[in-house]
Amino acid sequence: MWAQGMLGSLPALLVLSATAATAVSLDCKNVVVKGQHFDLSELAGPRAVHLLEENPPSLSNTTFTVDICNPLKRTKNVPKDNECQTGTYGI
């Protein structure tokens, strides 16, 4: 039961950390929530989720990319106004 309460605060911590300063990386090897230490380094790196919407005769593909440990890098060949600004964590 105590772990559920600890983990319930984890998403808020990650969002707060990501929005506090985009130039600073989150130390995923040592995330501390209510005095409990977590190693989230296995979650490092960009992760993509694809949302496909079919509206015949068209098909729309939206990709959401997140990296909870490091700022996202720009994607080549994608217009700037189709991406978040450089340094965004994407959370």
C-alpha positions, -999 to +999 in steps of 0.1 A: +000+000+000+028+024+008+044+018-026+012+028-044+013+062-026+049+066-035+044+058-071+013+080-073+036+110-069+061+098-095+043+112-126+039+146-109+076+146-101+086+138-136+063+165-151+076+190-126+112+180-133+107+182-170+091+217-169+115+232-144+144+235-167+147+221-202+185+225-203+190+202-173+186+164-176+167+144-150+190+120-131+170+089-139+194+067-119+184+084-087+149+097-086+138+104-050+101+105-042+091+109-005+125+097+006+123+065-016+150+061-043+141+048-078+164+039-107+145+048-139+175+046-162+160+017-181+133+042-193+159+066-208+158+073-245+130+085-268+098+064-269+072+068-295+035+062-295+017+062-329-020+071-332-036+061-364-070+076-373-089+062-403-114+087-419-119+072-453-106+079-478-078+094-456-055+080-429-039+102-403-008+092-384+002+112-353+034+103-334+040+114-298+076+110-286+087+113-250+119+109-231+116+113-193+154+114-188+167+137-215+156+166-237+143+155-271+165+162-301+151+177-333+140+152-360+155+157-394+132+166-423+103+177-400+093+213-401+099+233-369+062+241-364+054+204-364+076+197-334+080+209-298+108+234-293+144+220-289+151+208-254+115+196-246+111+164-227+078+157-243+059+149-212 
